[in-house]
Amino acid sequence: MTTNIEKYKTDLKKLVSRADLLFLAIQYESYPDQFTEQAGDMADKIIEKLPSFKEEYQSWYSEATALIRQLLPDRLDDFRRHYEKPKSRKDISFENYRIEDCLQGLVIRTGFGEKKCGPESAIPHLRQQIAILKSVESRFHSSLFDIRQLVQADLFDSELAAATELSKKGFHRGAGAVAGVVLEKHLGQVFANHALKTRKKNPTISDFNDGLKNGGVIDTPEWRNIQRLGDIRNLCDHSKDRDPTDDEVEELIHGVGKMTKTLF
């Protein structure tokens, strides 16, 4: 477990270093004269090491998105919003110009030919993306507990991926059974994390669910959601009952996947 956490730290450090270079690159490409003047005698050496923003940004964005999805999921939408063009946008201005526009080299001018916005308008958005990425570091110090759970969730992902493949091939009961095992394991870990006790030697999903609710770990809506997932799992396990539907198995797999990343 510690090795995986160290890997996340290493990946974050590399992404932050690349981000800092990308930030310098977009500044240089947008304002070459000012950048060179401010860099002074070090200008040539700095510029020589700068990547091409348009060529390097996409790979950085993909890797940073994957890391944030794992370690700071509540900020993922914010991170993406600084890249993606607003779907409701009717005209383009400095306020709604995004990094995606920058990568396309989009420049907007007035009817008189004056420049309204261009690639330099993406600089504030990149600055915000870098700030979000750097905030992941605080999770390692203030919420290492959550990080360990997310690493465990990473392992569960492979099992849920296997369940998805089984479902696609028509093995719905098998897919549901695999997802059910992941759910039971995760609830058991959450139960232990909160030092909750049960008299049952082999507690079930229902036992864990009731215990977590009684212990104040989950609220009634979450309890009902887990109960629903447990019912689908039971439907998959008992051959005497009707067969689970495609939608039910998909609901189970998706629900378990979300829970492994949000309930700790």
ChimeraX commands (.cxc) that place a marker at each C-alpha (Angstrom):
marker #1 position 0.00,0.00,0.00 radius 0.5
marker #1 position 2.78,2.44,0.92 radius 0.5
marker #1 position 4.51,1.75,-2.40 radius 0.5
marker #1 position 1.37,2.75,-4.31 radius 0.5
marker #1 position 1.05,5.96,-2.31 radius 0.5
marker #1 position 4.68,6.82,-3.05 radius 0.5
marker #1 position 3.96,6.23,-6.73 radius 0.5
marker #1 position 1.12,8.76,-6.59 radius 0.5
marker #1 position 3.47,11.26,-4.92 radius 0.5
marker #1 position 6.09,10.73,-7.62 radius 0.5
marker #1 position 3.52,11.11,-10.40 radius 0.5
marker #1 position 2.22,14.32,-8.81 radius 0.5
marker #1 position 5.71,15.80,-8.52 radius 0.5
marker #1 position 6.41,15.11,-12.21 radius 0.5
marker #1 position 3.08,16.57,-13.29 radius 0.5
marker #1 position 3.65,19.74,-11.26 radius 0.5
marker #1 position 7.11,20.18,-12.79 radius 0.5
marker #1 position 5.67,19.78,-16.28 radius 0.5
marker #1 position 2.86,22.19,-15.40 radius 0.5
marker #1 position 5.31,24.89,-14.35 radius 0.5
marker #1 position 7.13,24.57,-17.68 radius 0.5
marker #1 position 3.84,24.67,-19.60 radius 0.5
marker #1 position 2.89,27.84,-17.76 radius 0.5
marker #1 position 6.16,29.48,-18.77 radius 0.5
marker #1 position 5.67,28.21,-22.32 radius 0.5
marker #1 position 2.23,29.75,-22.79 radius 0.5
marker #1 position 3.48,33.03,-21.33 radius 0.5
marker #1 position 6.43,33.08,-23.72 radius 0.5
marker #1 position 4.30,32.14,-26.74 radius 0.5
marker #1 position 1.75,34.83,-25.85 radius 0.5
marker #1 position 4.13,37.63,-24.86 radius 0.5
marker #1 position 7.60,36.77,-26.25 radius 0.5
marker #1 position 9.09,40.26,-25.93 radius 0.5
marker #1 position 7.93,40.85,-22.35 radius 0.5
marker #1 position 8.94,37.34,-21.32 radius 0.5
marker #1 position 12.44,37.72,-22.75 radius 0.5
marker #1 position 12.89,41.10,-21.11 radius 0.5
marker #1 position 11.80,39.84,-17.69 radius 0.5
marker #1 position 13.99,36.74,-17.94 radius 0.5
marker #1 position 17.02,38.94,-18.53 radius 0.5
marker #1 position 20.38,37.22,-18.97 radius 0.5
marker #1 position 18.77,33.81,-18.37 radius 0.5
marker #1 position 16.28,34.22,-21.22 radius 0.5
marker #1 position 18.05,32.02,-23.77 radius 0.5
marker #1 position 18.61,29.16,-21.34 radius 0.5
marker #1 position 15.01,29.28,-20.10 radius 0.5
marker #1 position 13.46,29.49,-23.56 radius 0.5
marker #1 position 15.61,26.61,-24.78 radius 0.5
marker #1 position 14.08,24.31,-22.15 radius 0.5
marker #1 position 10.48,25.30,-22.77 radius 0.5
marker #1 position 8.14,22.77,-24.40 radius 0.5
marker #1 position 5.69,23.64,-27.16 radius 0.5
marker #1 position 2.47,24.38,-25.30 radius 0.5
marker #1 position 0.20,23.06,-28.06 radius 0.5
marker #1 position 2.21,19.87,-28.45 radius 0.5
marker #1 position 2.70,19.02,-24.77 radius 0.5
marker #1 position -0.45,20.23,-23.05 radius 0.5
marker #1 position -2.80,17.43,-24.12 radius 0.5
marker #1 position -0.68,14.61,-22.69 radius 0.5
marker #1 position -0.20,16.56,-19.45 radius 0.5
marker #1 position -3.93,17.25,-19.22 radius 0.5
marker #1 position -4.81,13.57,-19.70 radius 0.5
marker #1 position -2.40,12.43,-17.00 radius 0.5
marker #1 position -3.39,15.20,-14.59 radius 0.5
marker #1 position -7.07,14.41,-15.10 radius 0.5
marker #1 position -6.47,10.75,-14.27 radius 0.5
marker #1 position -4.60,11.67,-11.08 radius 0.5
marker #1 position -7.22,14.16,-9.92 radius 0.5
marker #1 position -9.98,11.64,-10.64 radius 0.5
marker #1 position -8.30,9.27,-8.19 radius 0.5
marker #1 position -7.08,11.63,-5.49 radius 0.5
marker #1 position -9.26,14.75,-5.64 radius 0.5
marker #1 position -12.50,13.69,-7.40 radius 0.5
marker #1 position -14.53,16.58,-5.98 radius 0.5
marker #1 position -12.39,19.03,-8.03 radius 0.5
marker #1 position -12.40,17.06,-11.28 radius 0.5
marker #1 position -15.28,19.00,-12.84 radius 0.5
marker #1 position -13.60,22.30,-11.94 radius 0.5
marker #1 position -10.36,21.11,-13.52 radius 0.5
marker #1 position -12.11,20.11,-16.74 radius 0.5
marker #1 position -14.15,23.32,-16.86 radius 0.5
marker #1 position -10.99,25.36,-17.38 radius 0.5
marker #1 position -10.19,23.28,-20.47 radius 0.5
marker #1 position -13.52,22.63,-22.16 radius 0.5
marker #1 position -15.50,25.14,-24.19 radius 0.5
marker #1 position -18.73,26.07,-22.35 radius 0.5
marker #1 position -21.59,24.20,-24.03 radius 0.5
marker #1 position -23.96,27.14,-23.55 radius 0.5
marker #1 position -21.56,29.64,-25.13 radius 0.5
marker #1 position -23.15,31.72,-27.88 radius 0.5
marker #1 position -20.29,34.11,-28.55 radius 0.5
marker #1 position -16.64,34.10,-27.54 radius 0.5
marker #1 position -15.09,36.61,-25.18 radius 0.5
marker #1 position -12.21,36.78,-22.72 radius 0.5
marker #1 position -14.53,35.53,-19.95 radius 0.5
marker #1 position -15.54,32.29,-21.72 radius 0.5
marker #1 position -12.38,31.63,-23.74 radius 0.5
marker #1 position -10.89,28.28,-22.68 radius 0.5
marker #1 position -7.67,26.28,-23.09 radius 0.5
marker #1 position -9.36,24.17,-25.77 radius 0.5
marker #1 position -9.73,27.37,-27.83 radius 0.5
marker #1 position -6.08,28.18,-27.25 radius 0.5
marker #1 position -4.95,24.82,-28.61 radius 0.5
marker #1 position -6.87,25.59,-31.79 radius 0.5
marker #1 position -5.17,28.97,-32.06 radius 0.5
marker #1 position -8.52,30.75,-31.95 radius 0.5
marker #1 position -8.36,34.55,-32.12 radius 0.5
marker #1 position -11.49,36.70,-31.91 radius 0.5
marker #1 position -11.55,40.23,-33.31 radius 0.5
marker #1 position -14.07,43.04,-33.35 radius 0.5
marker #1 position -15.65,44.30,-36.54 radius 0.5
marker #1 position -12.87,46.90,-36.67 radius 0.5
marker #1 position -10.16,44.25,-36.54 radius 0.5
marker #1 position -9.21,44.85,-32.92 radius 0.5
marker #1 position -8.29,41.74,-30.96 radius 0.5
marker #1 position -10.87,40.74,-28.32 radius 0.5
marker #1 position -9.27,37.54,-27.09 radius 0.5
marker #1 position -6.78,34.90,-28.11 radius 0.5
marker #1 position -4.44,32.21,-26.75 radius 0.5
marker #1 position -3.23,34.51,-23.97 radius 0.5
marker #1 position -6.79,34.43,-22.59 radius 0.5
marker #1 position -6.18,30.81,-21.57 radius 0.5
marker #1 position -3.39,31.74,-19.13 radius 0.5
marker #1 position -5.71,32.33,-16.12 radius 0.5
marker #1 position -7.35,28.94,-16.74 radius 0.5
marker #1 position -4.03,27.12,-16.83 radius 0.5
marker #1 position -3.06,28.91,-13.62 radius 0.5
marker #1 position -6.22,27.59,-11.95 radius 0.5
marker #1 position -5.63,24.06,-13.24 radius 0.5
marker #1 position -2.12,24.09,-11.79 radius 0.5
marker #1 position -3.47,25.35,-8.46 radius 0.5
marker #1 position -5.98,22.48,-8.35 radius 0.5
marker #1 position -3.25,19.97,-9.20 radius 0.5
marker #1 position -0.93,21.33,-6.51 radius 0.5
marker #1 position -3.73,21.13,-3.94 radius 0.5
marker #1 position -3.59,17.34,-4.27 radius 0.5
marker #1 position -0.38,17.48,-2.22 radius 0.5
marker #1 position -2.33,18.57,0.85 radius 0.5
marker #1 position -4.35,15.37,0.69 radius 0.5
marker #1 position -1.20,13.35,1.35 radius 0.5
marker #1 position -0.61,15.28,4.56 radius 0.5
marker #1 position -4.11,15.93,5.91 radius 0.5
marker #1 position -6.04,12.95,4.57 radius 0.5
marker #1 position -3.62,10.06,4.15 radius 0.5
marker #1 position -6.43,7.85,5.41 radius 0.5
marker #1 position -8.54,8.78,2.40 radius 0.5
marker #1 position -5.60,8.25,0.07 radius 0.5
marker #1 position -5.15,4.70,1.31 radius 0.5
marker #1 position -8.81,4.04,0.66 radius 0.5
marker #1 position -8.52,5.45,-2.84 radius 0.5
marker #1 position -5.56,3.19,-3.54 radius 0.5
marker #1 position -7.66,0.24,-2.41 radius 0.5
marker #1 position -10.44,1.48,-4.66 radius 0.5
marker #1 position -7.94,1.34,-7.51 radius 0.5
marker #1 position -7.59,-2.39,-6.88 radius 0.5
marker #1 position -11.36,-2.79,-6.81 radius 0.5
marker #1 position -11.55,-1.12,-10.23 radius 0.5
marker #1 position -9.92,-4.12,-11.89 radius 0.5
marker #1 position -12.47,-6.45,-10.31 radius 0.5
marker #1 position -15.33,-4.23,-11.42 radius 0.5
marker #1 position -13.83,-4.08,-14.92 radius 0.5
marker #1 position -13.94,-7.88,-14.96 radius 0.5
marker #1 position -17.58,-7.74,-13.84 radius 0.5
marker #1 position -18.35,-5.35,-16.70 radius 0.5
marker #1 position -16.82,-7.74,-19.23 radius 0.5
marker #1 position -18.83,-10.65,-17.82 radius 0.5
marker #1 position -22.00,-8.59,-18.11 radius 0.5
marker #1 position -21.24,-7.65,-21.74 radius 0.5
marker #1 position -20.90,-11.34,-22.57 radius 0.5
marker #1 position -24.25,-12.13,-20.99 radius 0.5
marker #1 position -23.02,-13.60,-17.71 radius 0.5
marker #1 position -25.15,-11.30,-15.59 radius 0.5
marker #1 position -25.27,-13.45,-12.48 radius 0.5
marker #1 position -21.49,-13.85,-12.49 radius 0.5
marker #1 position -20.99,-10.13,-13.05 radius 0.5
marker #1 position -23.33,-9.30,-10.19 radius 0.5
marker #1 position -21.63,-11.78,-7.90 radius 0.5
marker #1 position -18.20,-10.23,-8.55 radius 0.5
marker #1 position -19.53,-6.71,-7.94 radius 0.5
marker #1 position -21.24,-7.96,-4.79 radius 0.5
marker #1 position -17.96,-9.31,-3.43 radius 0.5
marker #1 position -16.33,-5.91,-3.99 radius 0.5
marker #1 position -19.22,-4.20,-2.20 radius 0.5
marker #1 position -18.97,-6.54,0.77 radius 0.5
marker #1 position -15.20,-6.13,1.03 radius 0.5
marker #1 position -15.42,-2.36,0.87 radius 0.5
marker #1 position -18.20,-2.08,3.43 radius 0.5
marker #1 position -16.22,-4.37,5.72 radius 0.5
marker #1 position -13.19,-2.09,5.41 radius 0.5
marker #1 position -15.28,1.02,6.10 radius 0.5
marker #1 position -16.78,-0.78,9.09 radius 0.5
marker #1 position -13.29,-1.46,10.45 radius 0.5
marker #1 position -12.09,2.07,9.71 radius 0.5
marker #1 position -14.73,3.44,12.05 radius 0.5
marker #1 position -13.97,0.84,14.74 radius 0.5
marker #1 position -17.49,-0.57,14.56 radius 0.5
marker #1 position -18.23,-4.01,15.96 radius 0.5
marker #1 position -20.66,-6.76,15.05 radius 0.5
marker #1 position -21.54,-9.98,16.81 radius 0.5
marker #1 position -21.85,-11.81,13.50 radius 0.5
marker #1 position -18.92,-14.07,12.66 radius 0.5
marker #1 position -19.56,-13.65,8.94 radius 0.5
marker #1 position -21.46,-10.37,8.54 radius 0.5
marker #1 position -23.33,-9.72,5.30 radius 0.5
marker #1 position -23.81,-6.58,3.26 radius 0.5
marker #1 position -27.03,-5.99,5.17 radius 0.5
marker #1 position -25.23,-6.33,8.52 radius 0.5
marker #1 position -22.53,-3.86,7.50 radius 0.5
marker #1 position -25.15,-1.49,6.10 radius 0.5
marker #1 position -27.21,-1.46,9.30 radius 0.5
marker #1 position -24.09,-1.10,11.43 radius 0.5
marker #1 position -22.83,1.87,9.44 radius 0.5
marker #1 position -26.20,3.60,9.69 radius 0.5
marker #1 position -26.52,2.92,13.42 radius 0.5
marker #1 position -22.95,4.15,13.90 radius 0.5
marker #1 position -23.75,7.44,12.18 radius 0.5
marker #1 position -21.36,6.82,9.29 radius 0.5
marker #1 position -24.06,6.92,6.59 radius 0.5
marker #1 position -27.45,8.61,6.40 radius 0.5
marker #1 position -30.79,7.10,5.45 radius 0.5
marker #1 position -30.57,7.80,1.68 radius 0.5
marker #1 position -27.13,6.15,1.55 radius 0.5
marker #1 position -28.43,3.23,3.61 radius 0.5
marker #1 position -31.27,2.75,1.14 radius 0.5
marker #1 position -28.87,2.91,-1.77 radius 0.5
marker #1 position -26.68,0.18,-0.27 radius 0.5
marker #1 position -29.79,-1.86,0.51 radius 0.5
marker #1 position -30.81,-1.58,-3.14 radius 0.5
marker #1 position -27.37,-2.71,-4.33 radius 0.5
marker #1 position -27.48,-5.60,-1.86 radius 0.5
marker #1 position -30.87,-6.69,-3.19 radius 0.5
marker #1 position -29.50,-6.80,-6.74 radius 0.5
marker #1 position -26.48,-8.76,-5.55 radius 0.5
marker #1 position -28.80,-11.29,-3.85 radius 0.5
marker #1 position -30.81,-11.59,-7.05 radius 0.5
marker #1 position -27.61,-12.48,-8.88 radius 0.5
marker #1 position -26.58,-15.01,-6.24 radius 0.5
marker #1 position -29.82,-16.98,-5.98 radius 0.5
marker #1 position -30.60,-18.99,-9.10 radius 0.5
marker #1 position -34.15,-19.77,-7.94 radius 0.5
marker #1 position -35.10,-16.12,-8.36 radius 0.5
marker #1 position -35.64,-14.39,-11.70 radius 0.5
marker #1 position -32.61,-13.41,-13.73 radius 0.5
marker #1 position -31.27,-9.90,-13.12 radius 0.5
marker #1 position -31.75,-7.47,-16.00 radius 0.5
marker #1 position -28.97,-5.71,-17.88 radius 0.5
marker #1 position -29.93,-2.42,-16.24 radius 0.5
marker #1 position -29.87,-3.91,-12.74 radius 0.5
marker #1 position -26.40,-5.37,-13.18 radius 0.5
marker #1 position -25.15,-2.10,-14.67 radius 0.5
marker #1 position -26.68,-0.24,-11.71 radius 0.5
marker #1 position -24.91,-2.58,-9.30 radius 0.5
marker #1 position -21.49,-2.28,-10.95 radius 0.5
marker #1 position -21.75,1.50,-11.30 radius 0.5
marker #1 position -23.06,1.95,-7.77 radius 0.5
marker #1 position -20.32,-0.16,-6.22 radius 0.5
marker #1 position -17.66,1.64,-8.24 radius 0.5
marker #1 position -18.86,5.03,-7.04 radius 0.5
marker #1 position -19.06,3.84,-3.44 radius 0.5
marker #1 position -15.47,2.59,-3.37 radius 0.5
marker #1 position -14.33,6.14,-4.14 radius 0.5
marker #1 position -16.70,8.14,-1.96 radius 0.5
marker #1 position -17.44,6.14,1.21 radius 0.5
marker #1 position -14.49,5.70,3.58 radius 0.5
marker link #1:1,2 radius 0.2
marker link #1:2,3 radius 0.2
marker link #1:3,4 radius 0.2
marker link #1:4,5 radius 0.2
marker link #1:5,6 radius 0.2
marker link #1:6,7 radius 0.2
marker link #1:7,8 radius 0.2
marker link #1:8,9 radius 0.2
marker link #1:9,10 radius 0.2
marker link #1:10,11 radius 0.2
marker link #1:11,12 radius 0.2
marker link #1:12,13 radius 0.2
marker link #1:13,14 radius 0.2
marker link #1:14,15 radius 0.2
marker link #1:15,16 radius 0.2
marker link #1:16,17 radius 0.2
marker link #1:17,18 radius 0.2
marker link #1:18,19 radius 0.2
marker link #1:19,20 radius 0.2
marker link #1:20,21 radius 0.2
marker link #1:21,22 radius 0.2
marker link #1:22,23 radius 0.2
marker link #1:23,24 radius 0.2
marker link #1:24,25 radius 0.2
marker link #1:25,26 radius 0.2
marker link #1:26,27 radius 0.2
marker link #1:27,28 radius 0.2
marker link #1:28,29 radius 0.2
marker link #1:29,30 radius 0.2
marker link #1:30,31 radius 0.2
marker link #1:31,32 radius 0.2
marker link #1:32,33 radius 0.2
marker link #1:33,34 radius 0.2
marker link #1:34,35 radius 0.2
marker link #1:35,36 radius 0.2
marker link #1:36,37 radius 0.2
marker link #1:37,38 radius 0.2
marker link #1:38,39 radius 0.2
marker link #1:39,40 radius 0.2
marker link #1:40,41 radius 0.2
marker link #1:41,42 radius 0.2
marker link #1:42,43 radius 0.2
marker link #1:43,44 radius 0.2
marker link #1:44,45 radius 0.2
marker link #1:45,46 radius 0.2
marker link #1:46,47 radius 0.2
marker link #1:47,48 radius 0.2
marker link #1:48,49 radius 0.2
marker link #1:49,50 radius 0.2
marker link #1:50,51 radius 0.2
marker link #1:51,52 radius 0.2
marker link #1:52,53 radius 0.2
marker link #1:53,54 radius 0.2
marker link #1:54,55 radius 0.2
marker link #1:55,56 radius 0.2
marker link #1:56,57 radius 0.2
marker link #1:57,58 radius 0.2
marker link #1:58,59 radius 0.2
marker link #1:59,60 radius 0.2
marker link #1:60,61 radius 0.2
marker link #1:61,62 radius 0.2
marker link #1:62,63 radius 0.2
marker link #1:63,64 radius 0.2
marker link #1:64,65 radius 0.2
marker link #1:65,66 radius 0.2
marker link #1:66,67 radius 0.2
marker link #1:67,68 radius 0.2
marker link #1:68,69 radius 0.2
marker link #1:69,70 radius 0.2
marker link #1:70,71 radius 0.2
marker link #1:71,72 radius 0.2
marker link #1:72,73 radius 0.2
marker link #1:73,74 radius 0.2
marker link #1:74,75 radius 0.2
marker link #1:75,76 radius 0.2
marker link #1:76,77 radius 0.2
marker link #1:77,78 radius 0.2
marker link #1:78,79 radius 0.2
marker link #1:79,80 radius 0.2
marker link #1:80,81 radius 0.2
marker link #1:81,82 radius 0.2
marker link #1:82,83 radius 0.2
marker link #1:83,84 radius 0.2
marker link #1:84,85 radius 0.2
marker link #1:85,86 radius 0.2
marker link #1:86,87 radius 0.2
marker link #1:87,88 radius 0.2
marker link #1:88,89 radius 0.2
marker link #1:89,90 radius 0.2
marker link #1:90,91 radius 0.2
marker link #1:91,92 radius 0.2
marker link #1:92,93 radius 0.2
marker link #1:93,94 radius 0.2
marker link #1:94,95 radius 0.2
marker link #1:95,96 radius 0.2
marker link #1:96,97 radius 0.2
marker link #1:97,98 radius 0.2
marker link #1:98,99 radius 0.2
marker link #1:99,100 radius 0.2
marker link #1:100,101 radius 0.2
marker link #1:101,102 radius 0.2
marker link #1:102,103 radius 0.2
marker link #1:103,104 radius 0.2
marker link #1:104,105 radius 0.2
marker link #1:105,106 radius 0.2
marker link #1:106,107 radius 0.2
marker link #1:107,108 radius 0.2
marker link #1:108,109 radius 0.2
marker link #1:109,110 radius 0.2
marker link #1:110,111 radius 0.2
marker link #1:111,112 radius 0.2
marker link #1:112,113 radius 0.2
marker link #1:113,114 radius 0.2
marker link #1:114,115 radius 0.2
marker link #1:115,116 radius 0.2
marker link #1:116,117 radius 0.2
marker link #1:117,118 radius 0.2
marker link #1:118,119 radius 0.2
marker link #1:119,120 radius 0.2
marker link #1:120,121 radius 0.2
marker link #1:121,122 radius 0.2
marker link #1:122,123 radius 0.2
marker link #1:123,124 radius 0.2
marker link #1:124,125 radius 0.2
marker link #1:125,126 radius 0.2
marker link #1:126,127 radius 0.2
marker link #1:127,128 radius 0.2
marker link #1:128,129 radius 0.2
marker link #1:129,130 radius 0.2
marker link #1:130,131 radius 0.2
marker link #1:131,132 radius 0.2
marker link #1:132,133 radius 0.2
marker link #1:133,134 radius 0.2
marker link #1:134,135 radius 0.2
marker link #1:135,136 radius 0.2
marker link #1:136,137 radius 0.2
marker link #1:137,138 radius 0.2
marker link #1:138,139 radius 0.2
marker link #1:139,140 radius 0.2
marker link #1:140,141 radius 0.2
marker link #1:141,142 radius 0.2
marker link #1:142,143 radius 0.2
marker link #1:143,144 radius 0.2
marker link #1:144,145 radius 0.2
marker link #1:145,146 radius 0.2
marker link #1:146,147 radius 0.2
marker link #1:147,148 radius 0.2
marker link #1:148,149 radius 0.2
marker link #1:149,150 radius 0.2
marker link #1:150,151 radius 0.2
marker link #1:151,152 radius 0.2
marker link #1:152,153 radius 0.2
marker link #1:153,154 radius 0.2
marker link #1:154,155 radius 0.2
marker link #1:155,156 radius 0.2
marker link #1:156,157 radius 0.2
marker link #1:157,158 radius 0.2
marker link #1:158,159 radius 0.2
marker link #1:159,160 radius 0.2
marker link #1:160,161 radius 0.2
marker link #1:161,162 radius 0.2
marker link #1:162,163 radius 0.2
marker link #1:163,164 radius 0.2
marker link #1:164,165 radius 0.2
marker link #1:165,166 radius 0.2
marker link #1:166,167 radius 0.2
marker link #1:167,168 radius 0.2
marker link #1:168,169 radius 0.2
marker link #1:169,170 radius 0.2
marker link #1:170,171 radius 0.2
marker link #1:171,172 radius 0.2
marker link #1:172,173 radius 0.2
marker link #1:173,174 radius 0.2
marker link #1:174,175 radius 0.2
marker link #1:175,176 radius 0.2
marker link #1:176,177 radius 0.2
marker link #1:177,178 radius 0.2
marker link #1:178,179 radius 0.2
marker link #1:179,180 radius 0.2
marker link #1:180,181 radius 0.2
marker link #1:181,182 radius 0.2
marker link #1:182,183 radius 0.2
marker link #1:183,184 radius 0.2
marker link #1:184,185 radius 0.2
marker link #1:185,186 radius 0.2
marker link #1:186,187 radius 0.2
marker link #1:187,188 radius 0.2
marker link #1:188,189 radius 0.2
marker link #1:189,190 radius 0.2
marker link #1:190,191 radius 0.2
marker link #1:191,192 radius 0.2
marker link #1:192,193 radius 0.2
marker link #1:193,194 radius 0.2
marker link #1:194,195 radius 0.2
marker link #1:195,196 radius 0.2
marker link #1:196,197 radius 0.2
marker link #1:197,198 radius 0.2
marker link #1:198,199 radius 0.2
marker link #1:199,200 radius 0.2
marker link #1:200,201 radius 0.2
marker link #1:201,202 radius 0.2
marker link #1:202,203 radius 0.2
marker link #1:203,204 radius 0.2
marker link #1:204,205 radius 0.2
marker link #1:205,206 radius 0.2
marker link #1:206,207 radius 0.2
marker link #1:207,208 radius 0.2
marker link #1:208,209 radius 0.2
marker link #1:209,210 radius 0.2
marker link #1:210,211 radius 0.2
marker link #1:211,212 radius 0.2
marker link #1:212,213 radius 0.2
marker link #1:213,214 radius 0.2
marker link #1:214,215 radius 0.2
marker link #1:215,216 radius 0.2
marker link #1:216,217 radius 0.2
marker link #1:217,218 radius 0.2
marker link #1:218,219 radius 0.2
marker link #1:219,220 radius 0.2
marker link #1:220,221 radius 0.2
marker link #1:221,222 radius 0.2
marker link #1:222,223 radius 0.2
marker link #1:223,224 radius 0.2
marker link #1:224,225 radius 0.2
marker link #1:225,226 radius 0.2
marker link #1:226,227 radius 0.2
marker link #1:227,228 radius 0.2
marker link #1:228,229 radius 0.2
marker link #1:229,230 radius 0.2
marker link #1:230,231 radius 0.2
marker link #1:231,232 radius 0.2
marker link #1:232,233 radius 0.2
marker link #1:233,234 radius 0.2
marker link #1:234,235 radius 0.2
marker link #1:235,236 radius 0.2
marker link #1:236,237 radius 0.2
marker link #1:237,238 radius 0.2
marker link #1:238,239 radius 0.2
marker link #1:239,240 radius 0.2
marker link #1:240,241 radius 0.2
marker link #1:241,242 radius 0.2
marker link #1:242,243 radius 0.2
marker link #1:243,244 radius 0.2
marker link #1:244,245 radius 0.2
marker link #1:245,246 radius 0.2
marker link #1:246,247 radius 0.2
marker link #1:247,248 radius 0.2
marker link #1:248,249 radius 0.2
marker link #1:249,250 radius 0.2
marker link #1:250,251 radius 0.2
marker link #1:251,252 radius 0.2
marker link #1:252,253 radius 0.2
marker link #1:253,254 radius 0.2
marker link #1:254,255 radius 0.2
marker link #1:255,256 radius 0.2
marker link #1:256,257 radius 0.2
marker link #1:257,258 radius 0.2
marker link #1:258,259 radius 0.2
marker link #1:259,260 radius 0.2
marker link #1:260,261 radius 0.2
marker link #1:261,262 radius 0.2
marker link #1:262,263 radius 0.2
marker link #1:263,264 radius 0.2
view
